[in-house]
Amino acid sequence: MAILIPIAFAAGLITAFSPCVLPVLPIILAGGGAAETRRRPYAIVAGLVVTFTAFVLAGSWLWGLIGVSAKDQLKIGAVMLLVLAFVLIVPKVGEWLERPFLFLTRRPAGDLGGGFLLGASLGLVFVPCSGPVLAAVVANVGSHRVGADTVVLALVYALGVAVPLLLVAHGSRRVTLAFRQHARGIRIGAGVVIAVMAVVLYQNWAQSLQTNIPGYVGSLQGRIEGSNAATSRLARLQGRSRVELGSTDAAKAPQLATSSALAKVPLGDYGTAPNFQGIAHWLNTPGDKPLSISDLHGKVVLVDFWTYSCINCLRTLPHLEEWEKEYGPKGFEIVGVHTPEFAFEHDYGNVNAAVRRLHVDYPVAMDNDYDTWNAYLNQYWPAEYLIDQTGQVRHIQFGEGDYGGTERDIRLLLAAGGESSLPTPVSIANRTPTGLITPESYLGTERIERYAGSPIDSSAAATYHFPKQPLPQDDFAYAGRWSVQGQRIVAGDGAKLRFHFHAANVYLVLGGKGFVTVKVDGQSKGAIHVTRDRLYTLVSTPEIEDGILDLAFTPGVQAYAFTFG
């Protein structure tokens, strides 16, 4: 544990310089600049540390206790910031709010109370980039293993974040001291800055700022948090040894050291592969009987997490199918773990039909309850876990791409297992998009972003209107009658959708039965006949283009999410 404390502190320091801190940085600057006492910056940072640590460790329990959905946490923090902005603009309100916090200082006229509340609000809205240290803490919380070590790591991580922010707050206060005669104006200006940022956070506009700026501290984070010492101790903190990725009984699984040839293969060691767990149905196995990792002992196994409406997964399939064809006779096996994203992907008939339509011939496990997904600690569609002949995970690929690297490692393991006559590497075009394109966009209320239309009413079907002004790039809007639900939107009379996209290919997950007519920049592109719940191609062009997509839906057609290529 001792070695993890400085690593956690360093991880927090790195986070404070990452793009994830950008939404709260103006508030720290404004809050520090409006300080009336030299100790107010400490109060701001103390509030941030306390609430951030508390909600990392007990957020789900606390929200459940007070009956508030966790997804509203950021909005609650933003409202608190808006109140505190009003405090800075109207000092009398600030004096009233400070009274419960006067015990923090012997000086009755201090502004520590407002500073602590400001920091507490930031602790609610601050969502840092999750590196290995924070991920380990969150994983323990999710598994109800919150011991002293987990608490200490969360607190030390928060302190690491706080130190640079404290220096920023102090620096802004020193700058404003030079303009002491304008203290009232500075305080009002700080209130306006905080109010603006509160609105930005409430509307979730800060996400594009965080995601569009490169992660310039990634390599440093990898060297510190991804070191062998850190990885092994974080694994131990999560209740598993360095060689136990999941819940497979290590005593029953053959160990890597039993094969000297495999031990010499220059690949990573990510632990014993977890078994397939909680599988609702198996497809493409003899009699649809279940498989286990131990059944596949002696083979090189690629576990592929996918779902049939995911375009990224579909672009991976030709590579998987070719590998299965070429290397299957040499001791290679693929197991597709189908973990659903949308409700219709839980249905056996839908998945079975998709497997047949896509010509997937290798075994497929329907992981409807995410049990196998969670056993692998997975977070991505697609994700590839390459397992050697002794049951050890030796290669992990998140997302599409790097097919050459995955195939190289398959060949290395097969050769180390004694296979001397391997076919030539397969040659399939890599269709992974490389340009800057519109991000995946969900249409239901659970994950909706970049919506620019009239206000959404999720309680009942409602009539919507396109905005009068042109849509910004990557934004969309509804028109006509729609029922807007958690995962999807359901078309009513005159239902239309407009999207300002930047991509070569546009795909949309649709359900129900009916038609969708397609126009790009006013030019008709035909109609899509919706016959089943799946991914449909709306636009396909040779090059990335910027365009306005207009769709018209027959009543009853359901739309879930756009993806782009």
C-alpha positions in Angstrom: 0.0 0.0 0.0 2.8 2.4 0.8 4.0 2.6 -2.8 0.5 3.4 -4.0 0.2 6.5 -1.9 2.8 8.6 -3.9 1.5 7.1 -7.1 -2.1 8.1 -6.3 -0.9 11.6 -5.4 1.1 11.9 -8.6 -2.0 10.6 -10.6 -4.0 13.5 -9.0 -1.3 16.0 -9.9 -1.4 14.8 -13.5 -5.2 15.0 -13.6 -5.0 18.7 -12.5 -3.1 19.4 -15.7 -5.3 17.3 -18.1 -8.1 18.6 -20.3 -10.6 17.2 -17.7 -9.9 20.1 -15.3 -10.7 22.8 -17.9 -14.4 23.2 -17.1 -13.7 23.9 -13.4 -10.5 26.0 -13.9 -12.3 29.3 -14.6 -14.3 28.8 -11.4 -11.2 28.3 -9.4 -9.6 31.4 -10.9 -12.7 33.5 -10.3 -13.3 32.1 -6.8 -9.7 32.7 -5.8 -9.6 36.2 -7.3 -12.7 37.2 -5.4 -11.2 36.1 -2.0 -11.4 38.6 0.8 -9.1 36.5 3.1 -5.9 34.8 2.3 -7.4 31.5 3.6 -10.4 31.4 1.3 -8.5 29.5 -1.4 -7.8 26.8 1.2 -11.5 26.6 1.9 -12.4 26.3 -1.8 -9.9 23.4 -2.2 -11.1 21.8 1.1 -14.7 21.8 -0.1 -13.6 20.2 -3.4 -11.6 17.5 -1.7 -14.3 16.6 0.8 -17.2 16.3 -1.7 -15.2 14.7 -4.5 -13.8 12.0 -2.1 -17.2 11.5 -0.5 -19.0 11.0 -3.8 -16.3 8.8 -5.3 -16.6 6.5 -2.3 -20.3 6.6 -1.5 -22.0 8.5 -4.4 -24.4 5.7 -5.4 -25.4 5.1 -1.8 -25.8 8.8 -0.9 -27.9 9.5 -4.0 -30.1 6.5 -3.3 -30.5 7.6 0.3 -31.9 11.0 -0.6 -33.8 9.7 -3.6 -32.0 11.6 -6.3 -30.8 10.0 -9.5 -27.0 10.0 -9.8 -27.2 11.4 -13.4 -28.5 14.7 -11.9 -25.4 15.1 -9.7 -23.7 17.5 -12.2 -26.8 19.6 -12.5 -27.2 19.9 -8.7 -23.6 21.1 -8.5 -24.2 23.6 -11.3 -27.2 25.0 -9.5 -25.1 25.4 -6.3 -22.5 27.3 -8.4 -25.2 29.6 -9.8 -26.3 30.4 -6.2 -22.7 31.1 -5.2 -22.3 33.4 -8.2 -25.3 35.3 -6.9 -23.6 35.5 -3.5 -20.5 37.2 -5.1 -22.7 39.7 -6.9 -24.9 40.4 -3.8 -22.7 40.4 -0.6 -25.6 40.4 1.8 -26.5 36.9 0.6 -22.9 35.8 1.1 -23.0 37.0 4.8 -26.1 34.9 5.4 -24.6 31.8 3.9 -21.3 32.2 5.8 -22.9 32.0 9.3 -23.0 28.2 9.6 -19.3 28.0 8.7 -17.9 30.7 11.1 -16.5 27.9 13.3 -13.9 27.4 10.5 -12.2 30.6 11.5 -11.8 32.8 14.6 -12.4 35.9 12.4 -16.1 36.6 12.3 -15.9 38.5 9.0 -14.1 35.9 7.0 -15.5 34.4 3.7 -14.4 30.8 4.3 -18.0 29.6 4.4 -18.7 30.7 0.8 -15.3 29.3 -0.2 -16.1 25.9 1.2 -19.5 25.8 -0.5 -17.9 26.8 -3.8 -15.4 24.0 -3.4 -18.1 21.6 -2.4 -20.0 22.5 -5.6 -16.9 21.8 -7.6 -16.5 18.4 -6.0 -19.9 17.5 -7.5 -19.3 18.7 -11.0 -15.6 17.7 -11.3 -15.4 14.5 -13.5 -11.7 13.6 -13.9 -10.1 11.5 -16.5 -10.1 8.0 -15.0 -6.7 6.5 -14.9 -5.8 3.1 -13.3 -5.7 4.5 -9.7 -9.1 6.1 -9.8 -10.5 3.1 -11.9 -9.3 0.7 -9.1 -11.0 2.9 -6.5 -14.3 3.0 -8.5 -14.1 -0.7 -9.2 -13.8 -1.5 -5.4 -16.7 0.8 -4.7 -18.9 -0.9 -7.3 -18.0 -4.3 -5.8 -18.7 -3.0 -2.2 -15.1 -3.4 -1.1 -14.5 0.0 0.5 -11.8 -0.6 3.0 -9.3 1.7 4.6 -6.8 1.4 1.7 -9.5 2.4 -0.8 -10.5 5.5 1.3 -6.9 6.6 1.6 -6.2 6.2 -2.1 -9.3 8.3 -3.0 -8.3 11.0 -0.5 -4.7 11.1 -1.6 -5.8 11.3 -5.3 -8.1 14.2 -4.5 -5.3 16.0 -2.6 -3.0 15.5 -5.6 -5.7 17.2 -7.8 -6.1 20.0 -5.2 -2.5 21.2 -4.9 -2.2 22.7 -8.3 -5.7 24.1 -8.1 -4.8 25.7 -4.7 -1.8 27.4 -6.4 -4.1 28.7 -9.1 -6.5 30.1 -6.6 -3.7 31.7 -4.6 -2.2 33.1 -7.8 -5.4 34.7 -8.9 -5.9 36.3 -5.5 -2.4 37.8 -5.6 -3.1 39.3 -9.0 -6.3 40.9 -7.9 -4.7 42.4 -4.8 -2.9 44.8 -7.1 -6.4 46.1 -8.0 -7.7 46.4 -4.5 -9.5 49.6 -5.2 -11.7 47.7 -7.7 -12.5 44.9 -5.3 -16.3 45.3 -5.8 -16.0 45.1 -9.6 -13.7 42.1 -9.3 -16.2 40.3 -7.1 -19.0 40.9 -9.5 -16.9 39.9 -12.4 -16.0 36.6 -10.6 -19.7 36.0 -10.0 -20.5 36.5 -13.7 -17.7 34.0 -14.7 -19.0 31.4 -12.2 -22.6 31.9 -13.4 -21.6 31.4 -17.0 -19.6 28.2 -16.2 -22.5 27.0 -14.1 -24.8 27.2 -17.2 -22.1 25.5 -19.3 -21.8 22.6 -16.9 -25.6 22.4 -16.4 -26.1 22.1 -20.2 -23.2 19.6 -20.4 -21.5 21.8 -23.0 -18.2 21.3 -21.4 -17.9 17.7 -22.6 -16.9 18.7 -26.1 -14.2 21.0 -24.7 -12.8 18.0 -22.7 -13.0 15.4 -25.5 -11.8 17.6 -28.4 -8.6 18.6 -26.7 -5.9 16.0 -27.0 -4.9 14.1 -23.8 -1.5 15.6 -23.6 -0.6 13.9 -20.3 -1.4 10.4 -21.4 2.2 9.2 -21.8 3.2 10.6 -18.4 0.1 8.9 -16.8 1.0 5.6 -18.4 4.6 5.7 -17.0 3.4 6.4 -13.5 0.1 4.7 -13.1 0.8 1.9 -15.6 4.1 0.9 -14.2 4.6 -2.8 -13.1 4.7 -1.8 -9.4 1.5 0.2 -9.7 -0.3 -2.4 -11.7 0.5 -5.3 -9.4 -0.5 -3.4 -6.3 -3.7 -2.0 -7.8 -4.6 -5.5 -8.8 -4.0 -6.7 -5.2 -6.2 -3.8 -3.9 -9.0 -5.0 -6.1 -8.8 -8.4 -4.5 -7.0 -10.2 -7.3 -3.4 -11.1 -7.8 -1.3 -9.7 -10.7 -2.2 -12.8 -12.8 -5.9 -12.9 -12.1 -7.8 -10.7 -14.5 -11.2 -12.0 -13.5 -12.9 -14.6 -11.2 -11.4 -17.8 -12.7 -10.0 -20.0 -10.0 -6.3 -19.6 -10.5 -5.6 -23.0 -8.8 -7.6 -24.8 -11.5 -6.2 -22.7 -14.4 -2.9 -23.8 -15.9 -0.2 -21.3 -15.3 1.9 -19.5 -17.9 5.1 -20.9 -16.3 4.1 -24.5 -17.3 5.2 -23.7 -20.9 8.7 -22.3 -21.3 8.1 -21.6 -25.0 5.0 -19.5 -24.2 6.8 -17.8 -21.4 9.4 -16.5 -23.9 6.8 -15.0 -26.2 7.3 -11.2 -26.1 3.8 -10.4 -25.0 2.2 -8.9 -21.9 0.8 -11.0 -19.0 -2.7 -9.7 -18.2 -3.7 -12.5 -15.9 -5.8 -15.6 -16.0 -8.8 -15.3 -18.3 -12.1 -15.2 -16.5 -14.6 -17.9 -17.4 -17.8 -17.1 -19.4 -20.4 -16.1 -16.8 -24.2 -15.5 -16.8 -24.6 -16.5 -20.4 -28.3 -16.5 -21.5 -27.8 -18.5 -24.7 -25.0 -20.0 -26.8 -25.0 -20.0 -30.6 -22.8 -22.0 -33.0 -21.7 -24.6 -30.5 -22.6 -28.3 -30.8 -26.2 -28.5 -29.5 -25.9 -24.9 -28.4 -24.1 -26.2 -25.3 -22.0 -23.8 -23.2 -18.3 -23.4 -23.5 -15.8 -22.7 -20.8 -12.2 -21.4 -20.9 -11.0 -24.7 -19.6 -12.8 -26.5 -22.5 -10.6 -24.4 -24.8 -7.3 -25.3 -23.1 -4.6 -26.0 -25.6 -6.0 -23.5 -28.1 -5.2 -19.8 -28.8 -8.5 -18.1 -28.0 -9.7 -14.6 -29.0 -12.6 -13.3 -26.9 -14.4 -10.6 -28.9 -16.9 -8.3 -27.1 -19.4 -7.0 -29.6 -23.0 -6.2 -30.3 -24.7 -6.5 -33.7 -25.9 -2.9 -34.0 -22.4 -1.4 -33.4 -20.8 -0.2 -36.6 -17.3 -0.4 -35.0 -18.0 -4.1 -34.3 -19.3 -4.7 -37.8 -16.1 -3.3 -39.3 -14.1 -5.7 -37.2 -16.1 -8.8 -38.3 -14.3 -9.4 -41.7 -11.0 -9.6 -39.9 -12.3 -12.0 -37.3 -13.9 -14.2 -39.9 -10.8 -14.4 -42.0 -8.6 -15.2 -38.9 -11.1 -18.0 -37.9 -10.9 -19.4 -41.5 -7.1 -19.3 -41.8 -6.0 -20.1 -38.3 -8.9 -22.3 -37.0 -7.3 -25.5 -38.3 -4.0 -24.5 -36.6 -5.4 -24.4 -33.1 -7.1 -20.9 -33.0 -10.7 -20.3 -31.7 -12.8 -17.1 -31.6 -15.6 -16.7 -29.0 -17.9 -13.7 -29.6 -19.4 -12.4 -26.4 -22.5 -10.5 -27.5 -23.2 -7.9 -24.8 -26.2 -5.8 -25.8 -26.4 -2.0 -25.9 -30.1 -1.6 -26.6 -33.1 -3.5 -25.3 -33.8 -5.3 -28.6 -30.3 -6.8 -28.6 -31.3 -9.0 -25.6 -33.7 -11.0 -27.8 -32.5 -14.4 -28.8 -34.3 -14.3 -32.2 -32.8 -10.9 -33.1 -29.3 -12.0 -32.2 -29.6 -15.4 -33.9 -30.9 -13.7 -37.1 -28.0 -11.2 -37.0 -25.4 -14.0 -36.5 -26.8 -15.8 -39.6 -27.1 -12.6 -41.7 -23.5 -11.6 -40.8 -22.2 -15.1 -41.5 -20.6 -15.4 -38.0 -19.7 -19.1 -37.8 -17.7 -19.1 -34.5 -19.3 -19.6 -31.1 -21.3 -16.6 -29.8 -22.3 -16.1 -26.1 -25.3 -13.9 -25.3 -24.1 -11.9 -22.3 -27.4 -10.2 -21.6 -26.7 -9.3 -18.0 -23.1 -8.1 -18.5 -21.7 -10.8 -16.2 -18.9 -11.8 -18.5 -18.3 -8.1 -19.5 -17.9 -7.2 -15.8 -15.7 -10.3 -15.1 -13.3 -9.0 -17.8 -13.6 -5.4 -16.4 -14.4 -4.5 -20.0 -15.7 -1.0 -21.1 -15.6 -1.1 -24.9 -17.4 -2.3 -28.1 -15.5 -3.9 -29.7 -12.8 -5.3 -27.4 -10.4 -8.2 -28.1 -8.8 -10.4 -25.4 -6.2 -12.8 -26.8 -5.7 -15.9 -24.6 -2.8 -18.3 -24.9 -2.9 -22.1 -24.7 -2.6 -22.1 -20.9 -5.5 -19.7 -20.2 -3.5 -16.5 -19.8 -4.6 -13.2 -21.4 -1.6 -12.0 -23.5 -3.0 -9.2 -25.7 -5.8 -6.7 -25.3 -7.2 -4.4 -28.0 -9.9 -1.8 -27.2 -11.8 -0.5 -30.2 -11.4 -1.3 -33.9 -8.1 -1.1 -35.7 -4.5 -2.5 -35.2 -5.5 -5.7 -36.9 -2.0 -6.3 -38.0 -0.8 -6.2 -34.4 -3.5 -8.6 -33.2 -2.8 -11.1 -36.0 1.0 -10.9 -35.3 0.3 -11.9 -31.7 -2.0 -14.8 -32.8 0.8 -16.1 -35.0 3.4 -15.7 -32.2 1.3 -17.8 -29.8 0.5 -20.5 -32.3 4.2 -20.8 -33.3 5.2 -21.0 -29.6 2.6 -23.8 -29.2 4.4 -25.8 -31.8 2.6 -24.9 -35.0 5.2 -24.6 -37.7 3.2 -24.3 -40.9 1.2 -21.0 -40.6 -0.5 -19.5 -43.6 0.6 -16.1 -44.9 -0.9 -13.1 -43.0 -4.4 -12.2 -44.2 -4.9 -9.1 -46.4 -8.1 -7.2 -45.7 -8.5 -3.4 -46.0 -8.6 -1.6 -42.7 -11.9 0.4 -42.7 -11.3 2.2 -39.4 -12.0 5.9 -39.9 -9.0 8.1 -39.6 -10.3 11.6 -40.1 -12.2 13.9 -37.7 -15.8 12.9 -38.0 -19.1 13.5 -36.1 -19.1 11.4 -32.8 -21.6 8.7 -32.0 -24.9 10.3 -31.1 -27.7 8.8 -29.0 -31.3 10.0 -29.6 -33.0 8.9 -26.3 -32.9 11.0 -23.2 -30.5 8.6 -21.3 -27.4 9.7 -23.3 -28.6 12.5 -25.6 -26.0 15.1 -26.5 -25.7 17.9 -29.0 -29.5 18.2 -29.3 -30.4 21.7 -30.6 -34.2 21.6 -31.1 -37.2 22.6 -29.1 -37.5 21.5 -25.5 -37.9 17.7 -25.0 -40.9 16.3 -23.2 -40.1 12.7 -22.1 -43.4 12.2 -20.3 -45.6 11.9 -23.4 -45.7 12.2 -27.2 -45.1 15.8 -28.2 -44.8 18.0 -31.3 -41.3 19.4 -32.1 -39.9 22.1 -34.4 -36.6 22.6 -36.1 -34.7 25.7 -34.9 -34.9 28.7 -37.2 -31.1 29.2 -37.2 -28.8 26.7 -39.0 -27.7 23.7 -37.0 -24.1 23.8 -35.7 -21.9 20.9 -36.9 -22.6 17.6 -35.1 -25.9 18.9 -33.7 -29.4 17.5 -34.5 -33.1 18.4 -33.9 -36.5 16.8 -34.2 -39.7 18.0 -35.9 -43.2 16.7 -36.1 -44.7 14.3 -33.5 -42.2 12.2 -31.5 -42.3 10.1 -28.3 -38.9 10.6 -26.8 -37.9 7.7 -24.5 -34.8 6.7 -22.5 -33.0 4.6 -25.3 -35.0 5.6 -28.4 -37.4 8.0 -30.1 -40.6 6.7 -31.7 -42.1 8.4 -34.7 -45.6 9.8 -34.9 -47.4 11.9 -37.5 -45.0 14.1 -39.6 -41.9 12.9 -37.7 -38.7 14.3 -39.1 -35.0 14.6 -37.9 -32.3 16.9 -39.1 -28.6 16.3 -38.5 -25.5 18.4 -39.4 -22.9 15.7 -39.9 -19.3 15.6 -40.9 -18.4 12.1 -42.2 -18.2 9.8 -45.2 -20.7 7.3 -43.9 -23.8 7.8 -41.8 -25.4 4.8 -40.0 -28.6 4.8 -37.8 -29.9 2.0 -35.5 -33.6 1.7 -36.4 -36.4 -0.5 -35.2 -40.1 -1.3 -35.9 -41.4 -1.5 -39.4 -41.9 1.3 -42.0 -39.9 3.7 -44.1 -37.3 6.5 -43.6 -36.7 8.8 -46.6 -33.3 10.3 -46.8 -32.1 13.7 -48.1 -28.6 15.3 -48.0 -28.4 19.0 -48.6 -31.9 18.9 -50.1 -31.1 16.1 -52.6 -33.0 12.9 -52.3 -31.0 9.7 -51.5 -33.9 7.3 -51.6 -35.7 5.5 -48.8 -34.8 2.9 -46.2 -37.2 0.1 -45.6 -37.1 -0.8 -41.9 -38.0 -4.4 -41.4 -36.1 -5.4 -38.3 -34.2 -3.8 -35.4 -30.7 -3.3 -36.6 -28.1 -0.8 -38.0 -28.9 0.8 -41.4 -26.7 2.7 -43.7 -28.1 6.1 -44.7 -25.2 7.8 -46.4 -22.1 6.3 -48.0 -19.6 8.5 -49.9 -15.9 8.0 -50.9 -14.7 11.0 -48.9 -15.6 12.8 -45.7 -18.1 15.6 -46.3 -20.0 18.2 -44.4 -23.8 18.0 -45.0 -27.3 18.5 -43.7 -29.1 15.2 -43.3 -33.0 15.3 -43.4 -35.0 12.2 -42.5 -38.7 11.7 -42.6 -40.2 8.7 -40.8 -43.5 6.8 -41.1 -45.3 6.5 -37.8 -44.1 3.7 -35.5 -40.5 3.6 -36.7 -38.0 3.7 -33.8 -34.6 5.4 -33.9 -31.8 4.7 -31.4 -28.4 6.1 -32.2 -26.3 7.5 -35.1 -22.7 6.3 -35.8 -20.4 7.6 -38.4 -17.5 6.5 -40.5 
